Amino acid sequence: QVQLVESGGGLVQAGGSLRLSCAASGSIFSINAMGWYRQAPGKQRELVATITSGGGTTYADSVKGRFTISRDNAKNTVYLQMNSLKSEDTAVYYCNVDRILGSGTKYVYWGQGTQVTVSS
């Protein structure tokens, strides 16, 4: 099992910045991609950004140029730097990690979520 602990959410004015962190612990060997998803009220959960073990990144079009994902493999931690925040970024943000074992079996883990509220 992998445990994920998120931090860094909160209330910020439009145009401001926040940095989310997610630390993984437990069975952290074979961790592959780490990432962030978000879910706004009444909407489906959506991808925000992911980063592979090799550093390759993917971003949702809505956050490109404003958000930056990074990871510290030594600390098993993934970060999401969010700049130029907009009211539409308001959501619960979830950390996501997957492990791929030698057998090819993939396990996916989710954090408990952290609220980000952007006031206009």
C-alpha positions, -999 to 999 in steps of 0.1 A, spaced: 0 0 0 10 36 -6 -2 64 16 -4 99 2 -5 130 24 -14 163 6 -8 198 19 -8 234 6 -44 240 -3 -63 271 9 -80 303 -1 -64 328 -24 -74 358 -45 -75 356 -82 -41 362 -97 -24 347 -66 -3 315 -62 -4 283 -42 19 253 -40 5 219 -33 26 190 -20 20 153 -18 43 130 1 41 92 -6 50 66 20 47 29 25 53 6 -5 69 33 -25 91 11 -47 82 9 -83 64 43 -82 59 54 -118 38 85 -125 27 110 -100 1 137 -106 -27 159 -97 -64 158 -106 -92 181 -95 -129 180 -90 -151 210 -89 -187 209 -75 -210 192 -99 -182 183 -123 -162 151 -130 -127 147 -118 -102 159 -144 -65 156 -150 -45 187 -140 -9 175 -145 13 144 -143 50 137 -142 67 104 -149 96 89 -131 118 102 -159 105 137 -156 81 138 -185 52 161 -179 16 164 -191 -7 193 -185 -44 201 -190 -48 228 -216 -65 250 -191 -35 252 -168 -6 252 -193 17 282 -187 3 288 -152 9 255 -133 41 236 -130 44 200 -117 77 187 -103 88 158 -81 116 150 -57 123 113 -60 145 113 -29 116 125 -9 89 107 -28 71 140 -31 52 156 -60 45 194 -61 21 215 -80 30 252 -83 -1 271 -93 3 307 -105 -21 332 -119 -50 314 -103 -85 319 -116 -119 314 -100 -124 284 -123 -94 267 -106 -115 263 -75 -118 226 -68 -107 198 -45 -72 187 -58 -63 151 -55 -28 136 -56 -25 105 -77 3 79 -78 7 47 -97 30 18 -93 39 -7 -120 54 -40 -106 76 -64 -125 47 -85 -134 32 -55 -152 4 -51 -126 -5 -15 -121 -18 -1 -88 -33 34 -85 -35 54 -53 -53 86 -44 -48 112 -17 -76 125 5 -79 157 -14 -71 193 -5 -94 222 -12 -83 251 -33 -106 281 -34 -99 311 -56 -119 343 -49 -126 367 -76 
